[in-house]
Amino acid sequence: MRILDEQYLKTPFFGSRKMVEVLLDHGFTVNRKRVQRLMRLMGLEAIYQKPRTTVAAPGHKKYPYLLGGVRPVGWPADIHSTT
């Protein structure tokens, strides 16, 4: 855990896969699940840019959702049923 902490201070963008490589270089035999568990226990999380898929561009027009208050009437099967 000490080596994980020291390495995290040097390279906070390393995830569990890279940390496994670092520990293997130090002579420890560990797998990724153990490193994930230790990092979670220590509160370490890789720092990287997260996807921002729902942020609109400043110049784009925002269109309203027209079906916001509409409730469906019946099932689609009702259209083709013969009564």
Distance bins in CASP14 RR format, pairs under 12 A and 6 or more apart:
PFRMAT RR
TARGET T0000
AUTHOR 0000-0000-0000
RMODE 2
METHOD distances of the structure
MODEL  1
1 7 0 0 0 0 0 1 0 0 0 0 0
1 8 0 0 0 0 0 1 0 0 0 0 0
1 19 0 0 0 0 0 1 0 0 0 0 0
1 23 0 0 0 0 0 1 0 0 0 0 0
1 28 0 0 0 0 0 1 0 0 0 0 0
1 30 0 0 0 0 0 1 0 0 0 0 0
1 34 0 0 0 0 0 1 0 0 0 0 0
1 35 0 0 0 0 0 1 0 0 0 0 0
1 37 0 0 0 0 0 1 0 0 0 0 0
1 38 1 0 1 0 0 0 0 0 0 0 0
1 39 0 0 0 0 1 0 0 0 0 0 0
1 40 0 0 0 0 0 1 0 0 0 0 0
1 41 0 0 0 0 1 0 0 0 0 0 0
1 42 1 0 0 1 0 0 0 0 0 0 0
1 43 0 0 0 0 0 1 0 0 0 0 0
1 44 0 0 0 0 1 0 0 0 0 0 0
2 8 0 0 0 0 0 1 0 0 0 0 0
2 9 0 0 0 0 0 1 0 0 0 0 0
2 23 0 0 0 0 0 1 0 0 0 0 0
2 26 0 0 0 0 0 1 0 0 0 0 0
2 28 0 0 0 0 0 1 0 0 0 0 0
2 38 0 0 0 0 0 1 0 0 0 0 0
2 42 0 0 0 0 0 1 0 0 0 0 0
3 9 0 0 0 0 0 1 0 0 0 0 0
3 10 0 0 0 0 0 1 0 0 0 0 0
3 14 0 0 0 0 0 1 0 0 0 0 0
3 19 0 0 0 0 1 0 0 0 0 0 0
3 20 0 0 0 0 0 1 0 0 0 0 0
3 22 1 0 0 1 0 0 0 0 0 0 0
3 23 1 0 0 1 0 0 0 0 0 0 0
3 24 0 0 0 0 0 1 0 0 0 0 0
3 25 0 0 0 0 1 0 0 0 0 0 0
3 26 1 0 1 0 0 0 0 0 0 0 0
3 27 0 0 0 0 1 0 0 0 0 0 0
3 28 1 0 0 1 0 0 0 0 0 0 0
3 30 0 0 0 0 0 1 0 0 0 0 0
3 35 0 0 0 0 0 1 0 0 0 0 0
3 38 0 0 0 0 0 1 0 0 0 0 0
3 39 0 0 0 0 0 1 0 0 0 0 0
3 42 0 0 0 0 0 1 0 0 0 0 0
4 10 0 0 0 0 0 1 0 0 0 0 0
4 11 0 0 0 0 0 1 0 0 0 0 0
4 12 0 0 0 0 0 1 0 0 0 0 0
4 14 0 0 0 0 1 0 0 0 0 0 0
4 15 0 0 0 0 0 1 0 0 0 0 0
4 16 0 0 0 0 1 0 0 0 0 0 0
4 18 0 0 0 0 0 1 0 0 0 0 0
4 19 1 0 0 1 0 0 0 0 0 0 0
4 20 0 0 0 0 0 1 0 0 0 0 0
4 22 0 0 0 0 1 0 0 0 0 0 0
4 23 1 0 0 1 0 0 0 0 0 0 0
4 26 0 0 0 0 0 1 0 0 0 0 0
4 28 0 0 0 0 1 0 0 0 0 0 0
4 30 0 0 0 0 1 0 0 0 0 0 0
4 34 0 0 0 0 0 1 0 0 0 0 0
4 35 1 0 0 1 0 0 0 0 0 0 0
4 36 0 0 0 0 0 1 0 0 0 0 0
4 37 0 0 0 0 0 1 0 0 0 0 0
4 38 1 0 0 1 0 0 0 0 0 0 0
4 39 1 0 0 1 0 0 0 0 0 0 0
4 40 0 0 0 0 0 1 0 0 0 0 0
4 41 0 0 0 0 1 0 0 0 0 0 0
4 42 1 0 0 1 0 0 0 0 0 0 0
4 43 0 0 0 0 0 1 0 0 0 0 0
4 44 1 0 0 1 0 0 0 0 0 0 0
5 11 0 0 0 0 0 1 0 0 0 0 0
5 12 0 0 0 0 0 1 0 0 0 0 0
5 14 0 0 0 0 0 1 0 0 0 0 0
5 19 0 0 0 0 0 1 0 0 0 0 0
5 22 0 0 0 0 0 1 0 0 0 0 0
5 38 0 0 0 0 1 0 0 0 0 0 0
5 39 0 0 0 0 1 0 0 0 0 0 0
5 41 0 0 0 0 0 1 0 0 0 0 0
5 42 1 0 0 1 0 0 0 0 0 0 0
5 43 0 0 0 0 0 1 0 0 0 0 0
5 44 1 0 0 1 0 0 0 0 0 0 0
6 12 0 0 0 0 0 1 0 0 0 0 0
6 14 0 0 0 0 0 1 0 0 0 0 0
6 19 0 0 0 0 0 1 0 0 0 0 0
6 22 0 0 0 0 1 0 0 0 0 0 0
6 23 0 0 0 0 0 1 0 0 0 0 0
6 26 0 0 0 0 0 1 0 0 0 0 0
6 42 0 0 0 0 0 1 0 0 0 0 0
6 44 0 0 0 0 0 1 0 0 0 0 0
7 13 0 0 0 0 0 1 0 0 0 0 0
7 14 1 0 0 1 0 0 0 0 0 0 0
7 15 0 0 0 0 0 1 0 0 0 0 0
7 16 0 0 0 0 0 1 0 0 0 0 0
7 18 0 0 0 0 1 0 0 0 0 0 0
7 19 1 0 0 1 0 0 0 0 0 0 0
7 20 0 0 0 0 0 1 0 0 0 0 0
7 21 0 0 0 0 0 1 0 0 0 0 0
7 22 1 0 1 0 0 0 0 0 0 0 0
7 23 0 0 0 0 1 0 0 0 0 0 0
7 25 0 0 0 0 1 0 0 0 0 0 0
7 26 0 0 0 0 1 0 0 0 0 0 0
7 28 0 0 0 0 0 1 0 0 0 0 0
7 35 0 0 0 0 0 1 0 0 0 0 0
7 38 0 0 0 0 0 1 0 0 0 0 0
7 39 0 0 0 0 0 1 0 0 0 0 0
7 42 0 0 0 0 0 1 0 0 0 0 0
7 44 0 0 0 0 1 0 0 0 0 0 0
7 46 0 0 0 0 0 1 0 0 0 0 0
8 14 1 0 0 1 0 0 0 0 0 0 0
8 15 0 0 0 0 1 0 0 0 0 0 0
8 16 0 0 0 0 0 1 0 0 0 0 0
8 18 0 0 0 0 0 1 0 0 0 0 0
8 19 1 0 0 1 0 0 0 0 0 0 0
8 22 0 0 0 0 1 0 0 0 0 0 0
8 35 0 0 0 0 0 1 0 0 0 0 0
8 38 0 0 0 0 0 1 0 0 0 0 0
8 39 1 0 0 1 0 0 0 0 0 0 0
8 42 0 0 0 0 1 0 0 0 0 0 0
8 43 0 0 0 0 1 0 0 0 0 0 0
8 44 1 0 1 0 0 0 0 0 0 0 0
8 45 0 0 0 0 1 0 0 0 0 0 0
8 46 0 0 0 0 1 0 0 0 0 0 0
8 47 0 0 0 0 1 0 0 0 0 0 0
9 42 0 0 0 0 0 1 0 0 0 0 0
9 44 0 0 0 0 1 0 0 0 0 0 0
9 47 0 0 0 0 0 1 0 0 0 0 0
10 18 0 0 0 0 0 1 0 0 0 0 0
10 19 0 0 0 0 0 1 0 0 0 0 0
10 22 0 0 0 0 1 0 0 0 0 0 0
11 18 1 0 0 1 0 0 0 0 0 0 0
11 19 0 0 0 0 1 0 0 0 0 0 0
11 21 0 0 0 0 0 1 0 0 0 0 0
11 22 0 0 0 0 1 0 0 0 0 0 0
11 44 0 0 0 0 0 1 0 0 0 0 0
11 46 0 0 0 0 1 0 0 0 0 0 0
11 47 0 0 0 0 1 0 0 0 0 0 0
11 48 0 0 0 0 0 1 0 0 0 0 0
12 18 0 0 0 0 0 1 0 0 0 0 0
12 19 0 0 0 0 0 1 0 0 0 0 0
12 39 0 0 0 0 0 1 0 0 0 0 0
12 43 0 0 0 0 0 1 0 0 0 0 0
12 44 0 0 0 0 1 0 0 0 0 0 0
12 45 0 0 0 0 1 0 0 0 0 0 0
12 46 1 0 0 1 0 0 0 0 0 0 0
12 47 1 0 1 0 0 0 0 0 0 0 0
12 48 0 0 0 0 1 0 0 0 0 0 0
13 19 0 0 0 0 0 1 0 0 0 0 0
13 44 0 0 0 0 0 1 0 0 0 0 0
13 45 0 0 0 0 0 1 0 0 0 0 0
13 46 1 0 1 0 0 0 0 0 0 0 0
13 47 1 0 1 0 0 0 0 0 0 0 0
13 48 1 0 1 0 0 0 0 0 0 0 0
13 49 0 0 0 0 1 0 0 0 0 0 0
14 20 0 0 0 0 1 0 0 0 0 0 0
14 21 0 0 0 0 1 0 0 0 0 0 0
14 22 1 0 0 1 0 0 0 0 0 0 0
14 23 0 0 0 0 0 1 0 0 0 0 0
14 35 0 0 0 0 0 1 0 0 0 0 0
14 39 0 0 0 0 1 0 0 0 0 0 0
14 44 0 0 0 0 1 0 0 0 0 0 0
14 45 0 0 0 0 0 1 0 0 0 0 0
14 46 1 0 0 1 0 0 0 0 0 0 0
14 47 0 0 0 0 1 0 0 0 0 0 0
14 48 0 0 0 0 1 0 0 0 0 0 0
15 21 0 0 0 0 0 1 0 0 0 0 0
15 22 0 0 0 0 1 0 0 0 0 0 0
15 23 0 0 0 0 0 1 0 0 0 0 0
15 32 0 0 0 0 1 0 0 0 0 0 0
15 35 0 0 0 0 1 0 0 0 0 0 0
15 36 0 0 0 0 1 0 0 0 0 0 0
15 38 0 0 0 0 0 1 0 0 0 0 0
15 39 1 0 0 1 0 0 0 0 0 0 0
15 40 0 0 0 0 0 1 0 0 0 0 0
15 44 0 0 0 0 1 0 0 0 0 0 0
15 45 0 0 0 0 1 0 0 0 0 0 0
15 46 1 1 0 0 0 0 0 0 0 0 0
15 47 0 0 0 0 1 0 0 0 0 0 0
15 48 0 0 0 0 1 0 0 0 0 0 0
16 22 0 0 0 0 0 1 0 0 0 0 0
16 23 0 0 0 0 0 1 0 0 0 0 0
16 30 0 0 0 0 1 0 0 0 0 0 0
16 31 0 0 0 0 1 0 0 0 0 0 0
16 32 1 0 1 0 0 0 0 0 0 0 0
16 33 0 0 0 0 1 0 0 0 0 0 0
16 34 0 0 0 0 1 0 0 0 0 0 0
16 35 1 0 1 0 0 0 0 0 0 0 0
16 36 1 0 1 0 0 0 0 0 0 0 0
16 37 0 0 0 0 1 0 0 0 0 0 0
16 38 0 0 0 0 1 0 0 0 0 0 0
16 39 1 0 1 0 0 0 0 0 0 0 0
16 40 0 0 0 0 1 0 0 0 0 0 0
16 42 0 0 0 0 0 1 0 0 0 0 0
16 44 0 0 0 0 1 0 0 0 0 0 0
16 45 0 0 0 0 0 1 0 0 0 0 0
16 46 1 0 0 1 0 0 0 0 0 0 0
17 23 0 0 0 0 0 1 0 0 0 0 0
17 24 0 0 0 0 0 1 0 0 0 0 0
17 30 0 0 0 0 0 1 0 0 0 0 0
17 31 0 0 0 0 0 1 0 0 0 0 0
17 32 1 0 0 1 0 0 0 0 0 0 0
17 33 0 0 0 0 0 1 0 0 0 0 0
17 35 0 0 0 0 1 0 0 0 0 0 0
17 36 0 0 0 0 1 0 0 0 0 0 0
17 39 0 0 0 0 0 1 0 0 0 0 0
17 46 0 0 0 0 1 0 0 0 0 0 0
18 24 0 0 0 0 0 1 0 0 0 0 0
18 25 0 0 0 0 0 1 0 0 0 0 0
18 32 0 0 0 0 0 1 0 0 0 0 0
18 35 0 0 0 0 1 0 0 0 0 0 0
18 39 0 0 0 0 0 1 0 0 0 0 0
18 46 0 0 0 0 1 0 0 0 0 0 0
18 48 0 0 0 0 0 1 0 0 0 0 0
19 25 0 0 0 0 0 1 0 0 0 0 0
19 26 0 0 0 0 0 1 0 0 0 0 0
19 28 0 0 0 0 0 1 0 0 0 0 0
19 30 0 0 0 0 1 0 0 0 0 0 0
19 31 0 0 0 0 0 1 0 0 0 0 0
19 32 0 0 0 0 1 0 0 0 0 0 0
19 33 0 0 0 0 0 1 0 0 0 0 0
19 34 0 0 0 0 0 1 0 0 0 0 0
19 35 1 0 1 0 0 0 0 0 0 0 0
19 36 0 0 0 0 1 0 0 0 0 0 0
19 37 0 0 0 0 0 1 0 0 0 0 0
19 38 0 0 0 0 1 0 0 0 0 0 0
19 39 1 0 0 1 0 0 0 0 0 0 0
19 40 0 0 0 0 0 1 0 0 0 0 0
19 42 0 0 0 0 0 1 0 0 0 0 0
19 44 0 0 0 0 1 0 0 0 0 0 0
19 45 0 0 0 0 0 1 0 0 0 0 0
19 46 0 0 0 0 1 0 0 0 0 0 0
20 26 0 0 0 0 0 1 0 0 0 0 0
20 27 0 0 0 0 0 1 0 0 0 0 0
20 28 0 0 0 0 1 0 0 0 0 0 0
20 29 0 0 0 0 1 0 0 0 0 0 0
20 30 1 0 0 1 0 0 0 0 0 0 0
20 31 1 0 0 1 0 0 0 0 0 0 0
20 32 1 0 1 0 0 0 0 0 0 0 0
20 33 0 0 0 0 1 0 0 0 0 0 0
20 34 0 0 0 0 1 0 0 0 0 0 0
20 35 1 0 1 0 0 0 0 0 0 0 0
20 36 0 0 0 0 1 0 0 0 0 0 0
20 38 0 0 0 0 0 1 0 0 0 0 0
20 39 0 0 0 0 0 1 0 0 0 0 0
21 27 0 0 0 0 0 1 0 0 0 0 0
21 28 0 0 0 0 0 1 0 0 0 0 0
21 30 0 0 0 0 0 1 0 0 0 0 0
21 31 0 0 0 0 0 1 0 0 0 0 0
21 32 0 0 0 0 0 1 0 0 0 0 0
21 35 0 0 0 0 1 0 0 0 0 0 0
22 28 0 0 0 0 1 0 0 0 0 0 0
22 30 0 0 0 0 0 1 0 0 0 0 0
22 35 0 0 0 0 1 0 0 0 0 0 0
22 39 0 0 0 0 0 1 0 0 0 0 0
23 29 0 0 0 0 1 0 0 0 0 0 0
23 30 1 0 1 0 0 0 0 0 0 0 0
23 31 0 0 0 0 1 0 0 0 0 0 0
23 32 0 0 0 0 0 1 0 0 0 0 0
23 34 0 0 0 0 1 0 0 0 0 0 0
23 35 1 0 0 1 0 0 0 0 0 0 0
23 38 0 0 0 0 1 0 0 0 0 0 0
23 39 0 0 0 0 0 1 0 0 0 0 0
24 30 1 0 0 1 0 0 0 0 0 0 0
24 31 0 0 0 0 0 1 0 0 0 0 0
24 32 0 0 0 0 0 1 0 0 0 0 0
24 35 0 0 0 0 0 1 0 0 0 0 0
28 34 0 0 0 0 1 0 0 0 0 0 0
28 35 0 0 0 0 1 0 0 0 0 0 0
28 38 0 0 0 0 0 1 0 0 0 0 0
29 35 0 0 0 0 0 1 0 0 0 0 0
30 36 0 0 0 0 0 1 0 0 0 0 0
30 37 0 0 0 0 0 1 0 0 0 0 0
30 38 0 0 0 0 1 0 0 0 0 0 0
30 39 0 0 0 0 0 1 0 0 0 0 0
31 37 0 0 0 0 0 1 0 0 0 0 0
31 38 0 0 0 0 0 1 0 0 0 0 0
32 38 0 0 0 0 0 1 0 0 0 0 0
32 39 0 0 0 0 0 1 0 0 0 0 0
33 39 0 0 0 0 0 1 0 0 0 0 0
33 40 0 0 0 0 0 1 0 0 0 0 0
34 40 0 0 0 0 0 1 0 0 0 0 0
34 41 0 0 0 0 0 1 0 0 0 0 0
35 41 0 0 0 0 0 1 0 0 0 0 0
35 42 0 0 0 0 0 1 0 0 0 0 0
35 44 0 0 0 0 1 0 0 0 0 0 0
35 46 0 0 0 0 0 1 0 0 0 0 0
36 42 0 0 0 0 0 1 0 0 0 0 0
36 43 0 0 0 0 0 1 0 0 0 0 0
36 44 0 0 0 0 0 1 0 0 0 0 0
36 45 0 0 0 0 0 1 0 0 0 0 0
36 46 0 0 0 0 0 1 0 0 0 0 0
37 43 0 0 0 0 0 1 0 0 0 0 0
37 44 0 0 0 0 0 1 0 0 0 0 0
38 44 0 0 0 0 1 0 0 0 0 0 0
39 45 1 0 0 1 0 0 0 0 0 0 0
39 46 0 0 0 0 1 0 0 0 0 0 0
40 46 0 0 0 0 0 1 0 0 0 0 0
54 62 0 0 0 0 0 1 0 0 0 0 0
55 62 0 0 0 0 0 1 0 0 0 0 0
56 62 1 0 0 1 0 0 0 0 0 0 0
56 63 0 0 0 0 0 1 0 0 0 0 0
72 78 0 0 0 0 0 1 0 0 0 0 0
73 79 0 0 0 0 0 1 0 0 0 0 0
74 81 0 0 0 0 0 1 0 0 0 0 0
75 81 0 0 0 0 1 0 0 0 0 0 0
77 83 0 0 0 0 0 1 0 0 0 0 0
END
